């Protein structure tokens, strides 16, 4: 036998290898693999038995010869960095039943080329595949709703990413430094995109939506706290809980977008219309600065831009050299109060 296993109460504490091996099979009695149990293990392939339910943090980190591993569906918990630094790991298969990939799970697996993810997967956490330098293509399964910040940071061979329609949330810098990723086609109902999610080398393509859209925030930063709040807002259908989350949001650009979306598609929820009404001047000014004509036109349909504040908003557009916004507001004024010409100087 090329390895000695230290096992206590069905937990594998340490694997001591006497020599290099091709395949290492973990004993059937093991239900949990403890932190760093296989650090510097010299095998090329590890067989995880179906009785294993928990992979503790960094359980297989820095196995210098490990090339292949299959994670059985019986594994219910995978802590952070399970395969961190397995620099010769080439292929990973995760079987159906697993719902979440933990933070830093495959970080610094420089030679990882083939990744098989299950349809049961729902969440890919922070830095899960960071610095997987050989990964060229990844298919995100259809039920995934969230990809955490830095999940594929500096995967600089990555050329193709297939996104599911279910994707609702993407954190900051998810594909930052992926220089080979030149074009990305996003699902039409993507909700929130964190700052620098695609770096500066990529072209985003959003298909034209046919139905109700979620709030889209492109290249806008929010604090980590607000990212979690926004994800909860998307995933809950409890209207009272949504109102609580909305009240906790601090990042202004996110709060505006959520309020406008809810005011448009759920006008029966008075809290969002009230917020838009109270902040109408600031909201429109923000949209003018962003040259977001579509959303300016939507806001105007609420009727909160009045004779009292329309001239100030027109002046704001003129002062910021936003000609299209100026014309939109001027046309609205003409419809509501009668035409009064204001010159626009470039």
Residue pairs with C-beta under 8 A, 6 or more apart in sequence:
1 18
2 17
2 18
2 19
2 20
2 21
2 24
2 43
3 15
3 16
3 17
3 18
3 21
3 24
3 41
3 43
4 15
4 16
4 17
4 18
5 12
5 14
5 15
5 16
5 26
5 27
5 30
6 12
6 13
6 14
6 15
6 16
7 13
7 27
7 29
7 30
10 29
10 30
10 31
10 32
11 30
11 31
11 32
11 33
11 34
12 26
12 27
12 30
12 32
12 33
12 34
12 37
13 34
13 37
14 34
14 37
15 24
15 37
15 38
15 41
17 24
17 41
17 42
17 43
19 42
20 42
20 43
20 65
21 42
21 43
21 44
22 43
22 44
22 45
23 43
23 44
23 45
23 46
23 47
24 41
24 43
24 45
24 46
24 47
25 46
25 47
25 49
26 33
26 46
26 47
26 48
26 49
26 52
27 49
28 49
28 51
29 51
30 49
30 51
30 52
31 51
31 52
31 53
31 54
32 52
32 53
32 54
32 56
33 48
33 52
33 54
33 55
33 56
33 59
33 60
34 56
34 59
35 56
35 57
35 58
35 59
35 79
36 58
36 59
36 61
37 56
37 59
37 60
38 46
38 59
38 60
38 61
38 63
39 58
39 60
39 61
39 62
39 63
40 62
40 63
40 64
41 60
41 63
41 65
41 66
42 63
42 64
42 65
43 63
43 65
43 66
44 65
44 66
44 67
44 68
45 66
45 67
45 68
45 69
46 60
46 63
46 66
46 69
47 70
48 69
48 70
48 71
48 72
48 75
49 72
50 72
50 74
51 74
52 72
52 74
52 75
53 74
53 75
53 76
53 77
54 75
54 76
54 77
54 78
54 79
55 71
55 75
55 77
55 78
55 79
55 82
56 79
57 79
57 80
57 81
57 82
58 79
58 80
58 81
58 82
58 84
59 79
59 82
60 66
60 69
60 82
60 83
60 86
61 81
61 82
61 83
61 84
61 85
61 86
62 84
62 85
62 86
62 87
63 83
63 86
63 89
64 86
64 87
64 88
65 88
66 83
66 86
66 88
66 89
67 88
67 89
67 90
67 91
68 89
68 90
68 91
68 92
69 83
69 89
69 91
69 92
69 93
70 92
70 93
70 94
70 95
71 78
71 92
71 93
71 94
71 95
71 98
72 95
73 95
73 96
73 97
73 98
73 118
73 120
74 97
75 98
78 98
78 100
78 101
78 102
78 105
79 102
80 102
80 103
80 104
80 105
81 102
81 103
81 104
81 105
81 107
82 102
82 105
83 89
83 92
83 105
83 106
83 109
84 104
84 105
84 106
84 107
84 108
84 109
85 107
85 108
85 109
86 106
86 109
87 108
87 109
87 110
87 111
88 111
89 106
89 109
89 111
89 112
90 111
90 112
90 113
90 114
90 134
91 112
91 113
91 114
91 115
91 116
92 106
92 112
92 114
92 115
92 116
93 116
94 101
94 116
94 117
94 118
94 121
95 118
96 118
96 119
96 120
97 118
97 120
98 118
98 120
98 121
99 120
99 121
99 122
99 123
100 121
100 122
100 123
100 124
100 125
101 117
101 121
101 123
101 124
101 125
101 128
102 125
102 128
103 125
103 126
103 127
103 128
103 148
104 126
104 127
104 128
104 130
105 125
105 128
105 129
106 112
106 115
106 128
106 129
106 132
107 127
107 128
107 129
107 130
107 131
107 132
108 130
108 131
109 129
109 131
109 132
110 131
110 132
110 133
110 134
111 133
111 134
112 129
112 132
112 134
112 135
113 134
113 135
113 136
115 129
115 135
115 138
117 139
117 140
117 141
118 141
119 141
119 142
119 143
120 141
120 143
121 141
121 143
121 144
122 143
122 144
122 145
122 146
123 144
123 145
123 146
123 148
124 140
124 144
124 146
124 147
124 148
124 151
125 148
125 151
126 148
126 149
126 150
126 151
126 171
127 148
127 149
127 150
127 151
127 153
128 148
128 151
128 152
129 135
129 138
129 151
129 152
129 155
130 150
130 151
130 152
130 153
130 154
130 155
131 153
131 154
131 155
132 152
132 155
133 154
133 155
133 156
133 157
134 157
135 152
135 155
135 157
135 158
136 157
136 158
136 159
136 160
136 180
137 158
137 159
137 160
137 161
137 162
138 152
138 158
138 160
138 161
138 162
139 162
140 147
140 161
140 162
140 163
140 164
140 167
141 164
142 164
142 165
142 166
143 164
143 166
144 164
144 166
144 167
145 166
145 167
145 168
145 169
145 234
145 235
146 167
146 168
146 169
146 170
146 231
147 167
147 169
147 170
147 171
147 174
148 171
148 174
149 171
149 172
149 173
149 174
149 194
149 224
149 227
150 171
150 172
150 173
150 174
150 176
151 171
151 174
152 158
152 161
152 174
152 175
152 178
153 173
153 174
153 175
153 176
153 177
153 178
154 176
154 177
154 178
155 175
155 177
155 178
156 177
156 178
156 179
156 180
157 180
158 175
158 178
158 180
158 181
159 180
159 181
159 182
160 181
161 175
161 181
161 184
163 184
163 185
163 186
163 187
163 190
164 187
165 187
165 188
165 189
166 187
167 186
167 187
167 190
168 189
168 190
168 191
168 192
168 214
168 231
168 234
168 235
169 191
169 192
169 227
169 230
169 231
169 234
170 190
170 192
170 193
170 194
170 197
171 194
171 197
171 227
172 194
172 195
172 196
172 197
172 221
172 227
173 194
173 195
173 196
173 197
173 199
174 194
174 197
174 198
175 181
175 184
175 197
175 198
175 199
175 202
176 196
176 197
176 198
176 199
177 199
178 198
178 199
178 201
178 202
179 199
179 201
181 198
181 201
181 202
182 201
182 202
182 203
183 202
183 203
183 205
184 198
184 202
184 203
184 204
184 205
185 205
185 207
186 204
186 205
186 206
186 207
188 206
188 207
188 208
188 209
188 210
188 213
189 209
189 211
189 213
189 214
190 206
190 214
190 216
191 214
191 215
191 216
191 230
191 234
192 215
192 216
192 217
192 222
192 227
192 230
192 231
192 234
192 254
193 216
193 217
193 218
193 219
193 220
194 220
194 221
194 222
194 227
195 219
195 220
195 221
195 222
196 219
197 219
198 204
204 218
206 216
212 265
213 261
214 234
214 261
215 257
215 258
215 260
215 261
216 257
217 253
217 254
217 257
220 253
220 254
221 251
222 230
222 251
222 253
222 254
223 250
223 251
225 250
226 249
226 250
226 251
226 254
229 245
229 248
229 249
230 245
230 249
230 254
230 258
232 241
232 245
233 242
233 245
233 246
233 258
236 242
236 245
239 269
242 262
243 269
243 271
246 255
246 258
246 259
246 262
246 271
246 272
246 275
249 255
249 258
252 286
253 286
255 275
256 279
256 283
256 286
258 272
259 272
259 275
259 276
259 279
259 283
260 276
260 283
260 295
260 298
260 299
262 269
262 272
263 272
263 273
263 275
263 276
263 302
264 298
266 272
267 273
273 302
276 283
276 299
276 302
276 304
277 302
277 304
280 299
280 302
280 304
280 305
280 309
281 309
281 312
281 313
283 299
284 296
284 299
284 305
284 313
285 313
285 316
287 295
287 296
287 299
287 325
288 296
288 313
288 316
288 317
288 320
288 322
288 325
289 320
289 322
291 322
291 324
291 325
293 324
293 325
293 328
296 325
296 328
296 329
297 328
299 305
300 328
300 329
300 332
305 313
305 329
305 332
307 336
307 337
310 329
310 332
310 333
310 336
310 337
311 333
311 342
313 329
314 326
314 329
314 330
314 333
314 342
315 342
317 323
317 325
317 326
317 329
317 344
318 326
318 342
318 344
318 345
321 346
323 344
323 346
326 342
326 344
327 344
330 342
333 339
333 340
334 340
